[in-house]
């Protein structure tokens, strides 16, 4: 589900407005952080190699930073 949403975000970024694509990607990463937080340890499979809060922290931090960067970059004249 997350991979499919990332492909959609990439397509939007390439074919449309890149800022919207990056914002969608950032939202997908934050949603993935929430899903990883809700995933029980016994169903985590290979994700259990790392601690849950490492995964959640990294996914959420990258999502927030991407969103802030896409929002803060000014429009360039063409």
Secondary structure, DSSP 8 states (H G I E B T S, - for coil): -HHHHHHHHHHHHHHS-HHHHHHHHHHHHHHHHHHHHHS-GGG-GGGGGS-HHHHHHHHHHHHHHHHHHHHHS-----
